[in-house]
Amino acid sequence: MATTPPRSAPPTDTDTHTTTDLIVIGGGPAGCAAARTAASVGLRSVLIEPDTLCRHLYRIPALNNVLGGHTSGPALADAITAELAETELCRLELGRHVVRLRAADDQTTITLDTGRHLTAPYAVVATGVGPLQPGDVPWITAPAGLTLPPLWQAGPDDAEGRTLLVLGGDRPIGTFLRAHPATATRLLVAYPEADTYKTEEIRDDPRVTLLPVEHLTLCASEGGTVTADVRNRGGGWRTITADTAHLSLGSAPTAPAGDLVRDTDGYCPPTGQHPRIIVAGDLRSARFQRIMTAMGSGSEAALRAYYAARDLL
């Protein structure tokens, strides 16, 4: 069972750079690592997270790529949450959104959804990414406004004895299969050519049917089933039917408005940002989106602020 996250500190009218050394935006692995590392070198931070700490980790049932012996997302999230609760130099602002980030020569200023402003010499932005929806990719045509759940949120009860249409070949499919090795399900994985290399780890699972497609049109569901018209890469058409549809399309960056430099895909590469804004975690790019890389970049971000404040960079 997940540990109850620590409570936010009582709100104050203002926070200035005289009382806060570092603002951390985002409470995932990268943001938590930044706050923890900042405290280890004596920096006082405030961490802002709109939900609970490490909320996405609580939805990952199986891990096989992190150090520390943690084999599930909830176990790792509980450990991180417990450490942050004991970090005296970090104040948590949970349940708050950052709606704007500004950077000046001497400080950064954020605006919360309450209208309140917080300032500090440096800000670490680790807001991560959110799942792409069918309307976000060119190879899928779907009813307007349709939203579907990511596959990694599905449990055994959602899959047992059922056929799931999975849109996209992104790597969380492998996580789902490892987490539920005994679940009798059939995954129809429809994916574009760009996702071909990502499907290597699931090709040999007998529960998976790979469907390389040129285009897919989701039809209005009737009777609780999902129907899609698929054009394969050879130009032929077929209709497939499944019990439900789930996403494995990848992610889109989520970042506050303001003084962040974004590339054409919406990511915020660390290079080229204002000197007082440091980007960490999955928000940096789509190439290195792993828990371990997020935590490492969060720690590095905090140290960068520490050394920059002392003119040692």
N, C-alpha and C positions, 0 to 999 in steps of 0.2 A: 504494500500500500504506500502511496506517495506521502512523503513528509509534508506537513503543513508549511507553506512558505512563510518566511519571516515577514512580520508586518512592516509597512512603510513607516518612516519617522513622521511625526506630526508636521504638517505643512507650515512653512514660514512665509512671510511676505516676500522676502527677497533672499537670494543667495549671491554673493559676490566672490571675486577671485581672492579675497582676503580670507575666506572661510572654506572654499572648495578649490582644490588644485586641479581636479579633473572631472569632467562630465562624461559619463559613459551612457550611450544611447543604445539600448538593446540588452536583454537579459538572457541571451542564449550562451552557449559555450564560450564564444569569443568575448562577449561583454563581461561575463563572470570572470574569465581568466584575466581580463584587463583590470577589473576592480581588485581582484586578489593580488595580482602582481604589483599594482599601484600601492596597495597597503604595505606590501613587503619592503618597499623602499621609502615609506613614510609619507606617501601622497594621500591626501584626503579626497575621496571621490563621492559622487552621487550617481547612482545607477538608476536609469529610468526604463521601465518595462511596462507595456500596456496590459500584460496578462500576468501569469506566474513565471518564475524563473525556469528556464529550460523547458518551456511548455511543449516544444516539438519532440524533445527527447522522450517525454512520457508516452508518446505515441509510437515509439520504435520498439517492437517486442524483442528483437534479437540484435546483438552487436558482435562483430568479430574483428573489428579494426581499431580498437582503442586499448591503450595501456591501463594497467591498474586492476585487471581481473574482472572488470564489469562486463557482463554478457547480455545485459538488457539496457534499453534506454532509461526506464524508470530507476534502475539501480544507480546508474551514473548520475541522473538528475537529482536523486535524493542526496547523493554524496556532495555534489556541487552546492545544492541548496543549503545543506548543513554547514559547509565551510563558509559560505557567504553570511550566514546567520551569526557566525563567530568573528567576522571581520569587522573590528571596531571602527576602522577608518573609512568604511564604506557605508553610506546611508542609502537605503532603498526607497525608491518612489515607484511602487507597483500600482497598476491600474491607471497609468497616465500615458498619454500619447505626446510625442514631440511633433508639433505641427510646423515648426520652422527653426532653422539653424542659421545663425549669422556669425561671421568671423570678421574681426577688426585687427588692427595692428597689435593690440595688447591683450585681447581677450576674445572668447567666444560667448555667444548668447543664444540660449534656446528659449522657445516659447512653448509652453505646455497647452494641452487642450482646454485647460481651465483659464487660460489667459495669463497665467503667471510666468515670469521670466526668471531664468537662472543664468548666472554667468560664472565662468572659470577661465583660467589661462588657456586650457586646451580641452578639446572634445574628441572622444573616440566614438566613431559611428560604427555600430555592429548590429544593424537592424536586419541583416540577413535577407532571405528570399521567401516568396510564397509560391504556391503551385500555379502553374499555367492552367487556364481553362480552355475548352475546345475552341472558343471564339478567338483565342490569342494566337493560334497557329494557322498558317495558310493551307495546310493539307487536309483540314477538317472543315466541313460545313455542318453546322448544328443550329437547332432552333435558337432564336435570339434570347439572350439572357440565361442560357442553360449553364448551370454549375453542377459539377460532379465531384464526388469525394476522391481523394488520392487513394491509391491501392494500399499504401502503408497504413492507412487508418482502418482497413478491413480486418475483422477478426475471424476465427474459425466458424462462428455461427453464420457469418456473411457468405462464407465460401463453401462450406461442407455440402457436397452433393449438388453443387450449382456450377453453371457455366458463367464465367465473368469475361466480358469484353474489356480488355485493357488498352487504352489509347496511349500509344507511345511506348518506347522500349527502354525508358530510363532505368537506372540501376536499382531503385527501390523494389523492383520486381524480385530480384534475387534476395533482398532482405525479407520480403514477404514469404518466399518459398522456404528459406532457412528457418524462419520463425514458426512455420506450421508444416513440418515435414510429414506429418501423418494425416493432414487434411485432404480428403478426397475431393478435389476440385479440378476444373478444367479452365485454363486461362487462354483465351484467344487474344494474342498480343498483336495488335495492328500498329505498325511503325513505319516511318519514312526511311528513305535510304540513309539519311544522316545518322540514324540511330543504330545502324547495323552493327557497328563495333561494340555497342553496349549490350547486345543480346548474347554475347559469347558465353557468359556465365550461366545462362538459363537454357541453352539449346538442348542439353541432354536430359533435362527434367521431363519425364513422361507426361506431366500434367500440363505442359506448355505446347501450344500450337502457334507457331510463328506465321504471321501474315504480313509480309512486306507489301506495302501499298503505295500507290501514287496519290490517291485521294480517297477520302472516306466521307460519306454523308450520313449523319445520324438522322434517323426518321423519328417522328413522334411516337413515343412508346404507347403501347396498348396492352391492357391486361397484365401489366406488371413486367412485361418483357421488353427487351431493347432490340431494335432492328437497325442494321446499317447496310448501306449499299457501298461496296468497295470496288474501286478500280485498281487492278494490280499493275505492276510495272510493265507488263507486256501489253497493257491496254484493254484486257478483258475485264468483265464485270461479274460480280457475284453478290448475293445477299446473305448476310450472316445474322444469326439471332442468338441472344444470350439472355440470361436471367437479369443481370445488372451490368452497368458500365462503371468503370473506375479509371482514374487518371494515372499515367506515369509519363507525363509529357516533359518533365523538367520544371524549372522554376523561373520566376521573374523577380528581379531585385525590388526590395521595398526600402525606401529611404525618405527621410523628411525633406520637405521643400526648403529652399534657401541656397546657401553657398556651397553646395556640393557640385563637383565636376563629374558629369556622367558621360559614358561613351554611347555609341549608337544603340547598344542593347539595353541601356539603362543602368549598367553597372557603374560603380564608382572606383576606378583604379586608384591605388594609393599614390602613384606618381601624378603630379600635376594639381594636387589639392592645395588649398590654402595651408600655409605652414602650421597653423593652429588647429587644423582638422586632420585627424588620423583615422583612416578607414581600416577596419579589421573584419575577419570572418568571411562568410559567403558573399557578402556584398561586393567584395573585390573583383570577382570574376566567376565565370561558370566552370573554370578548369580545375579548381582546387577546393571543391566543396566537400570537405570531410570534417568530421568532428575534431580529429587531431590537428589538422591544419588550422581550423578556426581557433582552437585554444592557443596554439602557438602564436598565431598572428595577433590575438588579443593581448597576450603577454608582451609581445614585442612592441605593440602600440603604446602600452603603459610605460614601458622603458624609454620609448622614443620621447614621450612627453617629459619624463623625468630628466633625461639628458638635455633636451632642448631648453628646459627651464634653467639649466645651469650653464648654457652656452657651451655644451660639450659635444654637439653634433657638428 
